[in-house]
Amino acid sequence: MALGVLNNISAIYAQNNLANTQASLSKTLQQLSSGSRINSGADDAAGLSLANGLQAAATALSQSAKNASEGVDMLQVADGAMAQVTNLLNRAVTLATEASNGTMNSTQITAANAEYLNILGEIDNIDSNTEYNGTALFGATPAIYTTDGTIGQTDSNSALANVDSGTLSLTAAGFTTSATAITELAKITTAIATIATDRGTVGANINTLSAVANVMSTESTNTLAAQNDVTATDYGQATSDMSKFQILSQTGIAALSQANQSQQLITKLLQ
């Protein structure tokens, strides 16, 4: 190559290579400090798009799992309330049985019936006042969580609609004689069976929602793992690259210095 002073081509080459090395070193240090391989769209546009999609999916799955878990909590509240109704009905069986055996006088039957009416009132209170996060759990159209974890409304024949004493078909006046006590006892027995069936339905829904929550939690974890594979810094590779670029940076600076010094040889020709 001929000697000249107009353009120091060697220095230009060295300077360009040094600039590229410094940019690569800066990018590697950013990956090491952030823990992410993709810190801007320029790093990996396709990878960034994929990572954002995976993050959105993981967020949706995580929220769905939370919804299902809240559904389980709500149904457990309902199940606990129905357990109390069952306890009340069992006491009602005792009262109706005592009143129906023909050994109690009218005053005693009246006293037993008064307690029975209190039981009916308490069942109605449970029906009216049991709620979860401000949402009524019982009544004609009780709220439930569906299998996907979202809240919905059941129809009037659903398990949660059978809690009040009038759906259960219990006589509002109770019993006043041993004969009416026998009739009411049969209704109470049927009511206990109805609540047991309803609790079985609620229990099945609890199991379903629990399974949904577990599946969605697992899917969310796996999706986050996939996102991590796309975006996370490979520290083994990054530290190796850092060492390489540091060496190239040092040699680039030395080469640029040598290229600049080579121009000084021209002055020696003029001596």
C-alpha positions as CSV (number, residue, x, y, z in Angstrom):
1,M,0.0,0.0,0.0
2,A,1.4,3.4,-1.0
3,L,2.2,5.9,1.7
4,G,-0.1,9.0,1.8
5,V,-1.4,11.7,4.1
6,L,-4.9,12.4,2.6
7,N,-6.6,9.3,4.1
8,N,-5.3,7.0,6.8
9,I,-7.2,4.0,5.7
10,S,-5.7,1.7,8.3
11,A,-6.8,4.1,11.1
12,I,-10.3,4.3,9.6
13,Y,-10.5,0.5,9.6
14,A,-9.3,0.3,13.1
15,Q,-11.6,3.1,14.3
16,N,-14.7,1.4,12.7
17,N,-13.8,-2.0,14.2
18,L,-13.2,-0.4,17.6
19,A,-16.7,1.4,17.4
20,N,-18.4,-2.0,16.6
21,T,-16.5,-3.7,19.4
22,Q,-17.5,-1.0,21.9
23,A,-21.2,-1.2,20.8
24,S,-21.1,-5.0,21.2
25,L,-19.4,-4.6,24.6
26,S,-22.0,-2.1,25.7
27,K,-24.9,-4.4,24.6
28,T,-23.3,-7.3,26.5
29,L,-22.9,-5.3,29.7
30,Q,-26.5,-4.2,29.4
31,Q,-27.6,-7.8,29.2
32,L,-25.5,-8.8,32.2
33,S,-26.8,-5.9,34.3
34,S,-30.5,-6.2,33.4
35,G,-30.6,-10.0,33.3
36,S,-32.5,-9.7,30.0
37,R,-31.2,-10.6,26.6
38,I,-33.8,-8.3,25.0
39,N,-33.7,-4.7,26.2
40,S,-35.2,-3.0,23.2
41,G,-36.9,-4.0,19.9
42,A,-33.6,-3.6,18.1
43,D,-32.1,-6.5,20.1
44,D,-34.6,-9.1,18.8
45,A,-37.9,-7.8,17.4
46,A,-39.4,-11.2,16.9
47,G,-38.3,-12.4,20.3
48,L,-39.7,-9.3,21.9
49,S,-43.1,-9.8,20.2
50,L,-43.1,-13.5,21.4
51,A,-42.1,-12.6,24.9
52,N,-44.9,-9.9,25.2
53,G,-47.5,-12.4,24.0
54,L,-46.3,-15.0,26.5
55,Q,-46.4,-12.4,29.3
56,A,-50.0,-11.5,28.4
57,A,-51.0,-15.1,28.3
58,A,-49.3,-15.8,31.7
59,T,-51.1,-12.8,33.2
60,A,-54.5,-14.0,31.9
61,L,-53.9,-17.5,33.2
62,S,-52.8,-16.2,36.6
63,Q,-55.9,-14.1,36.9
64,S,-58.1,-17.0,35.8
65,A,-56.5,-19.2,38.5
66,K,-57.2,-16.5,41.1
67,N,-60.8,-16.3,39.9
68,A,-61.3,-20.0,40.3
69,S,-59.7,-19.9,43.8
70,E,-62.1,-17.1,44.7
71,G,-64.9,-19.3,43.4
72,V,-63.8,-22.1,45.7
73,D,-63.8,-19.7,48.6
74,M,-67.3,-18.5,47.8
75,L,-68.7,-22.0,47.5
76,Q,-67.1,-23.0,50.7
77,V,-68.9,-20.1,52.4
78,A,-72.1,-21.5,50.9
79,D,-71.4,-25.0,52.0
80,G,-70.7,-23.8,55.6
81,A,-74.1,-22.0,55.6
82,M,-75.9,-25.1,54.4
83,A,-74.1,-27.1,57.1
84,Q,-75.7,-24.8,59.6
85,V,-79.1,-25.3,57.9
86,T,-78.6,-29.1,58.3
87,N,-77.9,-28.7,62.0
88,L,-81.0,-26.6,62.4
89,L,-83.1,-29.2,60.5
90,N,-81.7,-32.0,62.7
91,R,-83.0,-30.0,65.7
92,A,-86.3,-29.6,63.9
93,V,-86.5,-33.4,63.5
94,T,-86.2,-33.8,67.3
95,L,-88.9,-31.2,68.0
96,A,-91.3,-32.7,65.4
97,T,-90.7,-36.2,66.6
98,E,-91.4,-35.3,70.1
99,A,-94.6,-33.5,69.1
100,S,-95.8,-36.3,66.9
101,N,-95.5,-39.2,69.5
102,G,-98.8,-38.3,71.2
103,T,-97.4,-37.9,74.7
104,M,-97.0,-34.1,74.7
105,N,-99.9,-31.9,75.7
106,S,-101.0,-28.9,73.7
107,T,-98.9,-26.5,75.8
108,Q,-95.8,-28.5,75.2
109,I,-96.6,-28.8,71.5
110,T,-97.0,-25.1,71.3
111,A,-93.7,-24.6,73.0
112,A,-92.0,-27.0,70.6
113,N,-93.6,-25.4,67.7
114,A,-92.4,-21.9,68.9
115,E,-88.8,-23.2,68.8
116,Y,-89.5,-24.8,65.4
117,L,-90.7,-21.5,64.0
118,N,-87.5,-19.9,65.3
119,I,-85.6,-22.5,63.4
120,L,-87.5,-21.6,60.2
121,G,-86.7,-18.0,60.8
122,E,-83.0,-18.7,61.3
123,I,-83.0,-20.7,58.0
124,D,-84.6,-17.7,56.3
125,N,-81.9,-15.4,57.8
126,I,-79.2,-17.6,56.5
127,D,-80.9,-17.5,53.1
128,S,-81.1,-13.7,53.1
129,N,-77.9,-12.7,54.8
130,T,-75.2,-15.2,53.5
131,E,-73.1,-13.4,51.0
132,Y,-69.6,-13.3,49.6
133,N,-67.9,-10.0,48.8
134,G,-71.3,-8.3,48.7
135,T,-72.9,-11.0,46.5
136,A,-75.9,-12.9,47.8
137,L,-75.2,-16.6,47.7
138,F,-78.8,-17.9,48.1
139,G,-82.2,-16.9,46.9
140,A,-84.1,-17.3,43.6
141,T,-81.1,-16.4,41.4
142,P,-78.0,-17.0,43.5
143,A,-74.6,-16.1,42.2
144,I,-72.1,-18.8,41.4
145,Y,-68.7,-19.2,39.9
146,T,-68.7,-21.2,36.7
147,T,-66.0,-23.8,35.7
148,D,-63.9,-21.1,34.0
149,G,-63.7,-19.1,37.2
150,T,-66.0,-16.3,36.2
151,I,-69.1,-15.3,38.2
152,G,-72.5,-16.1,36.8
153,Q,-76.1,-16.6,37.8
154,T,-77.9,-19.9,38.3
155,D,-81.5,-20.6,37.7
156,S,-84.2,-21.1,40.4
157,N,-83.7,-24.8,40.5
158,S,-80.0,-24.7,41.3
159,A,-78.4,-26.1,44.5
160,L,-78.0,-22.6,46.0
161,A,-81.7,-21.7,45.5
162,N,-83.0,-24.3,48.0
163,V,-81.9,-22.9,51.3
164,D,-84.9,-20.8,52.5
165,S,-87.6,-22.6,54.4
166,G,-90.3,-21.9,51.6
167,T,-88.0,-23.6,48.8
168,L,-87.6,-26.4,51.2
169,S,-91.4,-26.6,51.4
170,L,-91.6,-26.4,55.2
171,T,-94.9,-25.2,56.6
172,A,-94.7,-21.6,57.8
173,A,-97.1,-22.2,60.6
174,G,-95.2,-25.3,61.8
175,F,-97.3,-27.9,63.7
176,T,-100.1,-27.5,66.2
177,T,-101.0,-31.1,66.9
178,S,-99.4,-34.4,66.8
179,A,-101.0,-35.2,63.5
180,T,-99.6,-32.0,61.9
181,A,-96.3,-32.7,63.5
182,I,-96.1,-36.1,61.7
183,T,-96.8,-34.3,58.4
184,E,-94.2,-31.7,59.1
185,L,-91.6,-34.3,60.1
186,A,-91.9,-35.9,56.7
187,K,-91.2,-32.5,55.1
188,I,-88.2,-31.9,57.4
189,T,-86.8,-35.3,56.4
190,T,-87.2,-34.4,52.7
191,A,-85.6,-31.0,53.4
192,I,-82.6,-32.6,55.0
193,A,-82.2,-34.9,52.0
194,T,-82.5,-31.9,49.6
195,I,-79.8,-29.9,51.4
196,A,-77.5,-33.0,51.4
197,T,-78.0,-33.3,47.7
198,D,-77.3,-29.6,47.2
199,R,-74.2,-29.8,49.3
200,G,-73.0,-32.6,47.1
201,T,-73.5,-30.4,44.1
202,V,-71.6,-27.6,45.7
203,G,-68.8,-29.9,46.7
204,A,-68.5,-31.2,43.2
205,N,-68.2,-27.6,42.0
206,I,-65.6,-26.9,44.6
207,N,-63.6,-29.8,43.3
208,T,-64.0,-28.7,39.7
209,L,-62.9,-25.1,40.4
210,S,-59.9,-26.4,42.5
211,A,-58.8,-28.5,39.6
212,V,-59.3,-25.5,37.2
213,A,-57.2,-23.3,39.5
214,N,-54.4,-25.9,39.7
215,V,-54.3,-26.4,35.9
216,M,-54.3,-22.6,35.2
217,S,-51.6,-22.1,37.8
218,T,-49.5,-24.8,36.1
219,E,-50.1,-23.3,32.7
220,S,-49.1,-19.8,33.9
221,T,-45.9,-21.1,35.4
222,N,-45.0,-23.0,32.2
223,T,-45.8,-19.9,30.1
224,L,-43.6,-17.7,32.3
225,A,-40.8,-20.3,31.9
226,A,-41.2,-20.1,28.2
227,Q,-41.0,-16.3,28.3
228,N,-37.9,-16.6,30.5
229,D,-36.2,-18.9,27.9
230,V,-36.8,-16.2,25.2
231,T,-35.7,-13.1,27.2
232,A,-33.3,-14.2,29.9
233,T,-29.6,-13.5,29.6
234,D,-27.4,-16.5,29.1
235,Y,-24.8,-15.6,31.6
236,G,-22.3,-18.2,30.4
237,Q,-22.4,-16.8,26.9
238,A,-22.6,-13.2,28.0
239,T,-19.6,-13.3,30.2
240,S,-17.6,-15.1,27.5
241,D,-18.7,-12.3,25.0
242,M,-17.7,-9.7,27.5
243,S,-14.2,-11.1,27.8
244,K,-13.9,-11.3,24.0
245,F,-15.1,-7.7,23.5
246,Q,-12.9,-6.3,26.2
247,I,-9.8,-7.9,24.6
248,L,-10.9,-6.7,21.1
249,S,-11.4,-3.2,22.6
250,Q,-7.9,-3.2,24.0
251,T,-6.4,-4.5,20.8
252,G,-8.5,-2.1,18.7
253,I,-7.2,0.8,20.7
254,A,-3.7,-0.4,20.2
255,A,-4.2,-1.0,16.5
256,L,-5.7,2.5,16.1
257,S,-2.7,3.9,17.9
258,Q,-0.3,2.0,15.6
259,A,-2.2,3.1,12.5
260,N,-1.9,6.8,13.5
261,Q,1.8,6.4,14.2
262,S,2.4,4.9,10.7
263,Q,1.5,8.3,9.2
264,Q,4.5,9.7,11.0
265,L,6.8,7.6,8.8
266,I,6.1,10.0,6.0
267,T,7.9,12.8,7.8
268,K,11.1,10.7,7.9
269,L,11.1,10.5,4.1
270,L,11.2,14.3,4.0
271,Q,14.2,14.6,6.3
